């Protein structure tokens, strides 16, 4: 990821600090989201949401593997 620097007035900086604090993210994250929105790109999901989605996918795969193991043990007990 590349870095971009910008100077802003005190009132903008204070607003960024307040917004970041309210959202529980860094100032960089607020600026990053603003730039992405300005450019019209789709918003990225927050990291915690992406992690939760991955955890859900892993849990689903684990359920499927368990079901397949149970089926295999019924069909071919010597494989268990």
PDB file with one MODEL, atoms N, CA, C and O in Angstrom:
MODEL        1
ATOM      1  N   UNK A   1       0.845  -1.169   0.000  1.00  0.00           N
ATOM      2  CA  UNK A   1       0.000   0.000   0.000  1.00  0.00           C
ATOM      3  C   UNK A   1       0.894   1.237   0.000  1.00  0.00           C
ATOM      4  O   UNK A   1       1.880   1.295   0.734  1.00  0.00           O
ATOM      5  N   UNK A   2       0.556   2.202  -0.804  1.00  0.00           N
ATOM      6  CA  UNK A   2       1.331   3.436  -0.908  1.00  0.00           C
ATOM      7  C   UNK A   2       0.863   4.442   0.132  1.00  0.00           C
ATOM      8  O   UNK A   2      -0.242   4.340   0.665  1.00  0.00           O
ATOM      9  N   UNK A   3       1.715   5.402   0.409  1.00  0.00           N
ATOM     10  CA  UNK A   3       1.417   6.437   1.387  1.00  0.00           C
ATOM     11  C   UNK A   3       1.220   7.771   0.665  1.00  0.00           C
ATOM     12  O   UNK A   3       1.921   8.086  -0.297  1.00  0.00           O
ATOM     13  N   UNK A   4       0.252   8.543   1.154  1.00  0.00           N
ATOM     14  CA  UNK A   4      -0.017   9.872   0.605  1.00  0.00           C
ATOM     15  C   UNK A   4      -0.070  10.834   1.779  1.00  0.00           C
ATOM     16  O   UNK A   4      -0.719  10.556   2.787  1.00  0.00           O
ATOM     17  N   UNK A   5       0.613  11.966   1.649  1.00  0.00           N
ATOM     18  CA  UNK A   5       0.596  12.967   2.710  1.00  0.00           C
ATOM     19  C   UNK A   5      -0.178  14.193   2.280  1.00  0.00           C
ATOM     20  O   UNK A   5      -0.196  14.548   1.101  1.00  0.00           O
ATOM     21  N   UNK A   6      -0.814  14.834   3.233  1.00  0.00           N
ATOM     22  CA  UNK A   6      -1.584  16.031   2.927  1.00  0.00           C
ATOM     23  C   UNK A   6      -1.604  16.929   4.165  1.00  0.00           C
ATOM     24  O   UNK A   6      -1.632  16.445   5.297  1.00  0.00           O
ATOM     25  N   UNK A   7      -1.590  18.211   3.937  1.00  0.00           N
ATOM     26  CA  UNK A   7      -1.712  19.171   5.031  1.00  0.00           C
ATOM     27  C   UNK A   7      -3.147  19.684   5.045  1.00  0.00           C
ATOM     28  O   UNK A   7      -3.725  19.975   3.998  1.00  0.00           O
ATOM     29  N   UNK A   8      -3.708  19.791   6.238  1.00  0.00           N
ATOM     30  CA  UNK A   8      -5.075  20.290   6.376  1.00  0.00           C
ATOM     31  C   UNK A   8      -5.111  21.348   7.477  1.00  0.00           C
ATOM     32  O   UNK A   8      -4.230  21.405   8.336  1.00  0.00           O
ATOM     33  N   UNK A   9      -6.123  22.163   7.433  1.00  0.00           N
ATOM     34  CA  UNK A   9      -6.289  23.181   8.468  1.00  0.00           C
ATOM     35  C   UNK A   9      -6.664  22.566   9.804  1.00  0.00           C
ATOM     36  O   UNK A   9      -7.078  21.409   9.881  1.00  0.00           O
ATOM     37  N   UNK A  10      -6.510  23.366  10.862  1.00  0.00           N
ATOM     38  CA  UNK A  10      -6.807  22.875  12.211  1.00  0.00           C
ATOM     39  C   UNK A  10      -8.235  22.362  12.341  1.00  0.00           C
ATOM     40  O   UNK A  10      -8.469  21.337  12.983  1.00  0.00           O
ATOM     41  N   UNK A  11      -9.193  23.068  11.735  1.00  0.00           N
ATOM     42  CA  UNK A  11     -10.598  22.666  11.875  1.00  0.00           C
ATOM     43  C   UNK A  11     -10.849  21.318  11.181  1.00  0.00           C
ATOM     44  O   UNK A  11     -11.653  20.515  11.654  1.00  0.00           O
ATOM     45  N   UNK A  12     -10.166  21.078  10.070  1.00  0.00           N
ATOM     46  CA  UNK A  12     -10.313  19.796   9.375  1.00  0.00           C
ATOM     47  C   UNK A  12      -9.667  18.692  10.205  1.00  0.00           C
ATOM     48  O   UNK A  12     -10.232  17.608  10.349  1.00  0.00           O
ATOM     49  N   UNK A  13      -8.505  18.962  10.740  1.00  0.00           N
ATOM     50  CA  UNK A  13      -7.821  17.969  11.563  1.00  0.00           C
ATOM     51  C   UNK A  13      -8.659  17.605  12.779  1.00  0.00           C
ATOM     52  O   UNK A  13      -8.804  16.427  13.107  1.00  0.00           O
ATOM     53  N   UNK A  14      -9.208  18.608  13.444  1.00  0.00           N
ATOM     54  CA  UNK A  14     -10.042  18.343  14.617  1.00  0.00           C
ATOM     55  C   UNK A  14     -11.261  17.506  14.242  1.00  0.00           C
ATOM     56  O   UNK A  14     -11.649  16.595  14.973  1.00  0.00           O
ATOM     57  N   UNK A  15     -11.864  17.826  13.091  1.00  0.00           N
ATOM     58  CA  UNK A  15     -13.014  17.047  12.626  1.00  0.00           C
ATOM     59  C   UNK A  15     -12.613  15.600  12.330  1.00  0.00           C
ATOM     60  O   UNK A  15     -13.364  14.671  12.627  1.00  0.00           O
ATOM     61  N   UNK A  16     -11.431  15.414  11.747  1.00  0.00           N
ATOM     62  CA  UNK A  16     -10.946  14.059  11.477  1.00  0.00           C
ATOM     63  C   UNK A  16     -10.720  13.282  12.768  1.00  0.00           C
ATOM     64  O   UNK A  16     -11.081  12.109  12.870  1.00  0.00           O
ATOM     65  N   UNK A  17     -10.119  13.947  13.753  1.00  0.00           N
ATOM     66  CA  UNK A  17      -9.870  13.303  15.046  1.00  0.00           C
ATOM     67  C   UNK A  17     -11.195  12.882  15.672  1.00  0.00           C
ATOM     68  O   UNK A  17     -11.327  11.758  16.157  1.00  0.00           O
ATOM     69  N   UNK A  18     -12.171  13.777  15.662  1.00  0.00           N
ATOM     70  CA  UNK A  18     -13.476  13.478  16.263  1.00  0.00           C
ATOM     71  C   UNK A  18     -14.161  12.318  15.537  1.00  0.00           C
ATOM     72  O   UNK A  18     -14.703  11.415  16.173  1.00  0.00           O
ATOM     73  N   UNK A  19     -14.131  12.350  14.198  1.00  0.00           N
ATOM     74  CA  UNK A  19     -14.776  11.281  13.426  1.00  0.00           C
ATOM     75  C   UNK A  19     -14.097   9.942  13.687  1.00  0.00           C
ATOM     76  O   UNK A  19     -14.764   8.927  13.884  1.00  0.00           O
ATOM     77  N   UNK A  20     -12.770   9.948  13.687  1.00  0.00           N
ATOM     78  CA  UNK A  20     -12.023   8.713  13.930  1.00  0.00           C
ATOM     79  C   UNK A  20     -12.336   8.163  15.314  1.00  0.00           C
ATOM     80  O   UNK A  20     -12.563   6.963  15.471  1.00  0.00           O
ATOM     81  N   UNK A  21     -12.350   9.020  16.301  1.00  0.00           N
ATOM     82  CA  UNK A  21     -12.652   8.598  17.666  1.00  0.00           C
ATOM     83  C   UNK A  21     -14.069   8.024  17.744  1.00  0.00           C
ATOM     84  O   UNK A  21     -14.289   6.994  18.382  1.00  0.00           O
ATOM     85  N   UNK A  22     -15.018   8.684  17.100  1.00  0.00           N
ATOM     86  CA  UNK A  22     -16.411   8.229  17.131  1.00  0.00           C
ATOM     87  C   UNK A  22     -16.582   6.858  16.468  1.00  0.00           C
ATOM     88  O   UNK A  22     -17.401   6.047  16.899  1.00  0.00           O
ATOM     89  N   UNK A  23     -15.800   6.615  15.420  1.00  0.00           N
ATOM     90  CA  UNK A  23     -15.903   5.353  14.697  1.00  0.00           C
ATOM     91  C   UNK A  23     -14.964   4.282  15.238  1.00  0.00           C
ATOM     92  O   UNK A  23     -15.040   3.120  14.839  1.00  0.00           O
ATOM     93  N   UNK A  24     -14.082   4.679  16.143  1.00  0.00           N
ATOM     94  CA  UNK A  24     -13.144   3.719  16.715  1.00  0.00           C
ATOM     95  C   UNK A  24     -12.078   3.260  15.736  1.00  0.00           C
ATOM     96  O   UNK A  24     -11.616   2.121  15.793  1.00  0.00           O
ATOM     97  N   UNK A  25     -11.689   4.160  14.834  1.00  0.00           N
ATOM     98  CA  UNK A  25     -10.658   3.843  13.844  1.00  0.00           C
ATOM     99  C   UNK A  25      -9.595   4.935  13.865  1.00  0.00           C
ATOM    100  O   UNK A  25      -9.716   5.919  14.595  1.00  0.00           O
ATOM    101  N   UNK A  26      -8.557   4.751  13.060  1.00  0.00           N
ATOM    102  CA  UNK A  26      -7.502   5.757  12.974  1.00  0.00           C
ATOM    103  C   UNK A  26      -7.916   6.889  12.041  1.00  0.00           C
ATOM    104  O   UNK A  26      -8.842   6.749  11.241  1.00  0.00           O
ATOM    105  N   UNK A  27      -7.218   8.005  12.157  1.00  0.00           N
ATOM    106  CA  UNK A  27      -7.437   9.118  11.247  1.00  0.00           C
ATOM    107  C   UNK A  27      -7.130   8.668   9.818  1.00  0.00           C
ATOM    108  O   UNK A  27      -7.838   9.040   8.882  1.00  0.00           O
ATOM    109  N   UNK A  28      -6.087   7.879   9.652  1.00  0.00           N
ATOM    110  CA  UNK A  28      -5.733   7.372   8.324  1.00  0.00           C
ATOM    111  C   UNK A  28      -6.888   6.586   7.717  1.00  0.00           C
ATOM    112  O   UNK A  28      -7.150   6.702   6.519  1.00  0.00           O
ATOM    113  N   UNK A  29      -7.572   5.799   8.516  1.00  0.00           N
ATOM    114  CA  UNK A  29      -8.701   5.021   8.011  1.00  0.00           C
ATOM    115  C   UNK A  29      -9.835   5.929   7.545  1.00  0.00           C
ATOM    116  O   UNK A  29     -10.459   5.665   6.517  1.00  0.00           O
ATOM    117  N   UNK A  30     -10.105   6.998   8.296  1.00  0.00           N
ATOM    118  CA  UNK A  30     -11.151   7.951   7.897  1.00  0.00           C
ATOM    119  C   UNK A  30     -10.773   8.592   6.564  1.00  0.00           C
ATOM    120  O   UNK A  30     -11.608   8.699   5.666  1.00  0.00           O
ATOM    121  N   UNK A  31      -9.524   9.017   6.437  1.00  0.00           N
ATOM    122  CA  UNK A  31      -9.062   9.650   5.194  1.00  0.00           C
ATOM    123  C   UNK A  31      -9.107   8.650   4.047  1.00  0.00           C
ATOM    124  O   UNK A  31      -9.541   8.986   2.946  1.00  0.00           O
ATOM    125  N   UNK A  32      -8.659   7.418   4.300  1.00  0.00           N
ATOM    126  CA  UNK A  32      -8.659   6.383   3.270  1.00  0.00           C
ATOM    127  C   UNK A  32     -10.084   6.157   2.751  1.00  0.00           C
ATOM    128  O   UNK A  32     -10.301   6.100   1.541  1.00  0.00           O
ATOM    129  N   UNK A  33     -11.048   6.031   3.656  1.00  0.00           N
ATOM    130  CA  UNK A  33     -12.444   5.838   3.248  1.00  0.00           C
ATOM    131  C   UNK A  33     -12.953   7.027   2.435  1.00  0.00           C
ATOM    132  O   UNK A  33     -13.665   6.852   1.445  1.00  0.00           O
ATOM    133  N   UNK A  34     -12.585   8.228   2.857  1.00  0.00           N
ATOM    134  CA  UNK A  34     -13.039   9.430   2.154  1.00  0.00           C
ATOM    135  C   UNK A  34     -12.491   9.470   0.731  1.00  0.00           C
ATOM    136  O   UNK A  34     -13.217   9.806  -0.205  1.00  0.00           O
ATOM    137  N   UNK A  35     -11.222   9.131   0.566  1.00  0.00           N
ATOM    138  CA  UNK A  35     -10.607   9.142  -0.762  1.00  0.00           C
ATOM    139  C   UNK A  35     -11.249   8.078  -1.648  1.00  0.00           C
ATOM    140  O   UNK A  35     -11.554   8.338  -2.812  1.00  0.00           O
ATOM    141  N   UNK A  36     -11.450   6.899  -1.107  1.00  0.00           N
ATOM    142  CA  UNK A  36     -12.079   5.818  -1.869  1.00  0.00           C
ATOM    143  C   UNK A  36     -13.475   6.240  -2.315  1.00  0.00           C
ATOM    144  O   UNK A  36     -13.845   6.028  -3.470  1.00  0.00           O
ATOM    145  N   UNK A  37     -14.253   6.833  -1.413  1.00  0.00           N
ATOM    146  CA  UNK A  37     -15.600   7.295  -1.757  1.00  0.00           C
ATOM    147  C   UNK A  37     -15.542   8.399  -2.808  1.00  0.00           C
ATOM    148  O   UNK A  37     -16.337   8.398  -3.748  1.00  0.00           O
ATOM    149  N   UNK A  38     -14.620   9.330  -2.661  1.00  0.00           N
ATOM    150  CA  UNK A  38     -14.471  10.438  -3.616  1.00  0.00           C
ATOM    151  C   UNK A  38     -14.175   9.923  -5.017  1.00  0.00           C
ATOM    152  O   UNK A  38     -14.689  10.449  -6.004  1.00  0.00           O
ATOM    153  N   UNK A  39     -13.345   8.893  -5.096  1.00  0.00           N
ATOM    154  CA  UNK A  39     -12.971   8.329  -6.391  1.00  0.00           C
ATOM    155  C   UNK A  39     -14.061   7.415  -6.963  1.00  0.00           C
ATOM    156  O   UNK A  39     -13.974   6.975  -8.109  1.00  0.00           O
ATOM    157  N   UNK A  40     -15.068   7.141  -6.166  1.00  0.00           N
ATOM    158  CA  UNK A  40     -16.178   6.324  -6.645  1.00  0.00           C
ATOM    159  C   UNK A  40     -15.921   4.831  -6.623  1.00  0.00           C
ATOM    160  O   UNK A  40     -16.632   4.061  -7.267  1.00  0.00           O
ATOM    161  N   UNK A  41     -14.904   4.425  -5.880  1.00  0.00           N
ATOM    162  CA  UNK A  41     -14.622   2.996  -5.761  1.00  0.00           C
ATOM    163  C   UNK A  41     -15.564   2.388  -4.729  1.00  0.00           C
ATOM    164  O   UNK A  41     -16.050   3.086  -3.840  1.00  0.00           O
ATOM    165  N   UNK A  42     -15.819   1.091  -4.845  1.00  0.00           N
ATOM    166  CA  UNK A  42     -16.652   0.454  -3.817  1.00  0.00           C
ATOM    167  C   UNK A  42     -15.938   0.487  -2.470  1.00  0.00           C
ATOM    168  O   UNK A  42     -14.723   0.308  -2.392  1.00  0.00           O
ATOM    169  N   UNK A  43     -16.698   0.715  -1.433  1.00  0.00           N
ATOM    170  CA  UNK A  43     -16.121   0.780  -0.083  1.00  0.00           C
ATOM    171  C   UNK A  43     -15.643  -0.602   0.342  1.00  0.00           C
ATOM    172  O   UNK A  43     -16.307  -1.610   0.096  1.00  0.00           O
ATOM    173  N   UNK A  44     -14.493  -0.628   0.976  1.00  0.00           N
ATOM    174  CA  UNK A  44     -13.986  -1.880   1.528  1.00  0.00           C
ATOM    175  C   UNK A  44     -14.698  -2.161   2.834  1.00  0.00           C
ATOM    176  O   UNK A  44     -15.028  -1.249   3.592  1.00  0.00           O
ATOM    177  N   UNK A  45     -14.927  -3.428   3.081  1.00  0.00           N
ATOM    178  CA  UNK A  45     -15.528  -3.800   4.357  1.00  0.00           C
ATOM    179  C   UNK A  45     -14.472  -3.641   5.440  1.00  0.00           C
ATOM    180  O   UNK A  45     -13.292  -3.894   5.194  1.00  0.00           O
ATOM    181  N   UNK A  46     -14.877  -3.228   6.630  1.00  0.00           N
ATOM    182  CA  UNK A  46     -13.913  -3.137   7.731  1.00  0.00           C
ATOM    183  C   UNK A  46     -13.285  -4.508   8.014  1.00  0.00           C
ATOM    184  O   UNK A  46     -13.887  -5.549   7.750  1.00  0.00           O
ATOM    185  N   UNK A  47     -12.091  -4.482   8.544  1.00  0.00           N
ATOM    186  CA  UNK A  47     -11.352  -5.713   8.802  1.00  0.00           C
ATOM    187  C   UNK A  47     -12.131  -6.675   9.685  1.00  0.00           C
ATOM    188  O   UNK A  47     -12.149  -7.875   9.415  1.00  0.00           O
ATOM    189  N   UNK A  48     -12.773  -6.176  10.734  1.00  0.00           N
ATOM    190  CA  UNK A  48     -13.494  -7.078  11.628  1.00  0.00           C
ATOM    191  C   UNK A  48     -14.636  -7.783  10.904  1.00  0.00           C
ATOM    192  O   UNK A  48     -14.943  -8.935  11.213  1.00  0.00           O
ATOM    193  N   UNK A  49     -15.262  -7.115   9.956  1.00  0.00           N
ATOM    194  CA  UNK A  49     -16.333  -7.738   9.172  1.00  0.00           C
ATOM    195  C   UNK A  49     -15.753  -8.818   8.261  1.00  0.00           C
ATOM    196  O   UNK A  49     -16.310  -9.911   8.151  1.00  0.00           O
ATOM    197  N   UNK A  50     -14.628  -8.505   7.608  1.00  0.00           N
ATOM    198  CA  UNK A  50     -13.999  -9.494   6.735  1.00  0.00           C
ATOM    199  C   UNK A  50     -13.531 -10.712   7.524  1.00  0.00           C
ATOM    200  O   UNK A  50     -13.659 -11.842   7.052  1.00  0.00           O
ATOM    201  N   UNK A  51     -12.990 -10.493   8.721  1.00  0.00           N
ATOM    202  CA  UNK A  51     -12.544 -11.600   9.562  1.00  0.00           C
ATOM    203  C   UNK A  51     -13.741 -12.457   9.958  1.00  0.00           C
ATOM    204  O   UNK A  51     -13.676 -13.685   9.901  1.00  0.00           O
ATOM    205  N   UNK A  52     -14.838 -11.806  10.362  1.00  0.00           N
ATOM    206  CA  UNK A  52     -16.046 -12.538  10.754  1.00  0.00           C
ATOM    207  C   UNK A  52     -16.570 -13.376   9.587  1.00  0.00           C
ATOM    208  O   UNK A  52     -16.979 -14.521   9.780  1.00  0.00           O
ATOM    209  N   UNK A  53     -16.558 -12.809   8.379  1.00  0.00           N
ATOM    210  CA  UNK A  53     -17.004 -13.554   7.203  1.00  0.00           C
ATOM    211  C   UNK A  53     -16.117 -14.775   6.956  1.00  0.00           C
ATOM    212  O   UNK A  53     -16.617 -15.853   6.633  1.00  0.00           O
ATOM    213  N   UNK A  54     -14.812 -14.608   7.105  1.00  0.00           N
ATOM    214  CA  UNK A  54     -13.903 -15.740   6.934  1.00  0.00           C
ATOM    215  C   UNK A  54     -14.136 -16.799   8.005  1.00  0.00           C
ATOM    216  O   UNK A  54     -14.115 -17.995   7.713  1.00  0.00           O
ATOM    217  N   UNK A  55     -14.359 -16.363   9.244  1.00  0.00           N
ATOM    218  CA  UNK A  55     -14.644 -17.315  10.323  1.00  0.00           C
ATOM    219  C   UNK A  55     -15.921 -18.103  10.016  1.00  0.00           C
ATOM    220  O   UNK A  55     -15.986 -19.308  10.258  1.00  0.00           O
ATOM    221  N   UNK A  56     -16.926 -17.420   9.488  1.00  0.00           N
ATOM    222  CA  UNK A  56     -18.176 -18.093   9.129  1.00  0.00           C
ATOM    223  C   UNK A  56     -17.942 -19.118   8.020  1.00  0.00           C
ATOM    224  O   UNK A  56     -18.480 -20.225   8.059  1.00  0.00           O
ATOM    225  N   UNK A  57     -17.135 -18.736   7.034  1.00  0.00           N
ATOM    226  CA  UNK A  57     -16.839 -19.660   5.935  1.00  0.00           C
ATOM    227  C   UNK A  57     -16.077 -20.885   6.432  1.00  0.00           C
ATOM    228  O   UNK A  57     -16.357 -22.003   5.999  1.00  0.00           O
ATOM    229  N   UNK A  58     -15.118 -20.687   7.333  1.00  0.00           N
ATOM    230  CA  UNK A  58     -14.353 -21.801   7.884  1.00  0.00           C
ATOM    231  C   UNK A  58     -15.275 -22.709   8.690  1.00  0.00           C
ATOM    232  O   UNK A  58     -15.186 -23.932   8.586  1.00  0.00           O
ATOM    233  N   UNK A  59     -16.159 -22.121   9.491  1.00  0.00           N
ATOM    234  CA  UNK A  59     -17.092 -22.922  10.287  1.00  0.00           C
ATOM    235  C   UNK A  59     -17.991 -23.762   9.384  1.00  0.00           C
ATOM    236  O   UNK A  59     -18.249 -24.928   9.680  1.00  0.00           O
ATOM    237  N   UNK A  60     -18.467 -23.179   8.287  1.00  0.00           N
ATOM    238  CA  UNK A  60     -19.300 -23.918   7.335  1.00  0.00           C
ATOM    239  C   UNK A  60     -18.523 -25.066   6.707  1.00  0.00           C
ATOM    240  O   UNK A  60     -19.054 -26.167   6.563  1.00  0.00           O
ATOM    241  N   UNK A  61     -17.278 -24.822   6.334  1.00  0.00           N
ATOM    242  CA  UNK A  61     -16.448 -25.886   5.772  1.00  0.00           C
ATOM    243  C   UNK A  61     -16.206 -26.996   6.792  1.00  0.00           C
ATOM    244  O   UNK A  61     -16.220 -28.176   6.443  1.00  0.00           O
ATOM    245  N   UNK A  62     -15.986 -26.621   8.045  1.00  0.00           N
ATOM    246  CA  UNK A  62     -15.799 -27.631   9.091  1.00  0.00           C
ATOM    247  C   UNK A  62     -17.052 -28.487   9.260  1.00  0.00           C
ATOM    248  O   UNK A  62     -16.948 -29.698   9.451  1.00  0.00           O
ATOM    249  N   UNK A  63     -18.242 -27.868   9.192  1.00  0.00           N
ATOM    250  CA  UNK A  63     -19.489 -28.631   9.290  1.00  0.00           C
ATOM    251  C   UNK A  63     -19.611 -29.613   8.117  1.00  0.00           C
ATOM    252  O   UNK A  63     -20.017 -30.760   8.302  1.00  0.00           O
ATOM    253  N   UNK A  64     -19.259 -29.156   6.919  1.00  0.00           N
ATOM    254  CA  UNK A  64     -19.344 -30.020   5.747  1.00  0.00           C
ATOM    255  C   UNK A  64     -18.361 -31.174   5.835  1.00  0.00           C
ATOM    256  O   UNK A  64     -18.704 -32.303   5.485  1.00  0.00           O
ATOM    257  N   UNK A  65     -17.146 -30.911   6.296  1.00  0.00           N
ATOM    258  CA  UNK A  65     -16.144 -31.971   6.436  1.00  0.00           C
ATOM    259  C   UNK A  65     -16.620 -32.998   7.465  1.00  0.00           C
ATOM    260  O   UNK A  65     -16.467 -34.200   7.251  1.00  0.00           O
ATOM    261  N   UNK A  66     -17.188 -32.540   8.567  1.00  0.00           N
ATOM    262  CA  UNK A  66     -17.701 -33.466   9.587  1.00  0.00           C
ATOM    263  C   UNK A  66     -18.815 -34.331   9.020  1.00  0.00           C
ATOM    264  O   UNK A  66     -18.859 -35.536   9.271  1.00  0.00           O
ATOM    265  N   UNK A  67     -19.711 -33.723   8.259  1.00  0.00           N
ATOM    266  CA  UNK A  67     -20.803 -34.488   7.651  1.00  0.00           C
ATOM    267  C   UNK A  67     -20.254 -35.516   6.667  1.00  0.00           C
ATOM    268  O   UNK A  67     -20.725 -36.653   6.626  1.00  0.00           O
ATOM    269  N   UNK A  68     -19.265 -35.124   5.881  1.00  0.00           N
ATOM    270  CA  UNK A  68     -18.659 -36.066   4.942  1.00  0.00           C
ATOM    271  C   UNK A  68     -17.961 -37.214   5.674  1.00  0.00           C
ATOM    272  O   UNK A  68     -18.023 -38.361   5.231  1.00  0.00           O
ATOM    273  N   UNK A  69     -17.304 -36.911   6.784  1.00  0.00           N
ATOM    274  CA  UNK A  69     -16.641 -37.962   7.574  1.00  0.00           C
ATOM    275  C   UNK A  69     -17.666 -38.948   8.114  1.00  0.00           C
ATOM    276  O   UNK A  69     -17.450 -40.159   8.074  1.00  0.00           O
ATOM    277  N   UNK A  70     -18.800 -38.421   8.628  1.00  0.00           N
ATOM    278  CA  UNK A  70     -19.840 -39.305   9.158  1.00  0.00           C
ATOM    279  C   UNK A  70     -20.373 -40.212   8.053  1.00  0.00           C
ATOM    280  O   UNK A  70     -20.586 -41.405   8.271  1.00  0.00           O
ATOM    281  N   UNK A  71     -20.587 -39.645   6.866  1.00  0.00           N
ATOM    282  CA  UNK A  71     -21.074 -40.434   5.735  1.00  0.00           C
ATOM    283  C   UNK A  71     -20.052 -41.500   5.351  1.00  0.00           C
ATOM    284  O   UNK A  71     -20.411 -42.654   5.120  1.00  0.00           O
ATOM    285  N   UNK A  72     -18.802 -41.118   5.285  1.00  0.00           N
ATOM    286  CA  UNK A  72     -17.745 -42.061   4.936  1.00  0.00           C
ATOM    287  C   UNK A  72     -17.670 -43.196   5.945  1.00  0.00           C
ATOM    288  O   UNK A  72     -17.490 -44.354   5.568  1.00  0.00           O
ATOM    289  N   UNK A  73     -17.808 -42.872   7.224  1.00  0.00           N
ATOM    290  CA  UNK A  73     -17.720 -43.901   8.262  1.00  0.00           C
ATOM    291  C   UNK A  73     -18.890 -44.880   8.177  1.00  0.00           C
ATOM    292  O   UNK A  73     -18.750 -46.054   8.519  1.00  0.00           O
ATOM    293  N   UNK A  74     -20.049 -44.389   7.717  1.00  0.00           N
ATOM    294  CA  UNK A  74     -21.192 -45.298   7.537  1.00  0.00           C
ATOM    295  C   UNK A  74     -20.998 -46.181   6.311  1.00  0.00           C
ATOM    296  O   UNK A  74     -21.322 -47.368   6.337  1.00  0.00           O
ATOM    297  N   UNK A  75     -20.471 -45.603   5.243  1.00  0.00           N
ATOM    298  CA  UNK A  75     -20.322 -46.320   3.980  1.00  0.00           C
ATOM    299  C   UNK A  75     -19.092 -47.220   3.991  1.00  0.00           C
ATOM    300  O   UNK A  75     -19.145 -48.356   3.520  1.00  0.00           O
ATOM    301  N   UNK A  76     -17.994 -46.716   4.523  1.00  0.00           N
ATOM    302  CA  UNK A  76     -16.728 -47.475   4.524  1.00  0.00           C
ATOM    303  C   UNK A  76     -16.080 -47.351   5.889  1.00  0.00           C
ATOM    304  O   UNK A  76     -15.127 -46.591   6.057  1.00  0.00           O
ATOM    305  N   UNK A  77     -16.593 -48.099   6.880  1.00  0.00           N
ATOM    306  CA  UNK A  77     -16.065 -48.000   8.257  1.00  0.00           C
ATOM    307  C   UNK A  77     -14.569 -48.262   8.364  1.00  0.00           C
ATOM    308  O   UNK A  77     -13.917 -47.760   9.280  1.00  0.00           O
ATOM    309  N   UNK A  78     -14.021 -49.037   7.442  1.00  0.00           N
ATOM    310  CA  UNK A  78     -12.579 -49.334   7.502  1.00  0.00           C
ATOM    311  C   UNK A  78     -11.731 -48.103   7.230  1.00  0.00           C
ATOM    312  O   UNK A  78     -10.537 -48.106   7.527  1.00  0.00           O
ATOM    313  N   UNK A  79     -12.322 -47.046   6.671  1.00  0.00           N
ATOM    314  CA  UNK A  79     -11.613 -45.803   6.377  1.00  0.00           C
ATOM    315  C   UNK A  79     -11.564 -44.853   7.571  1.00  0.00           C
ATOM    316  O   UNK A  79     -10.840 -43.858   7.546  1.00  0.00           O
ATOM    317  N   UNK A  80     -12.324 -45.157   8.604  1.00  0.00           N
ATOM    318  CA  UNK A  80     -12.415 -44.233   9.758  1.00  0.00           C
ATOM    319  C   UNK A  80     -11.355 -44.493  10.793  1.00  0.00           C
ATOM    320  O   UNK A  80     -11.303 -43.803  11.811  1.00  0.00           O
TER     321      UNK A  80
ENDMDL
END
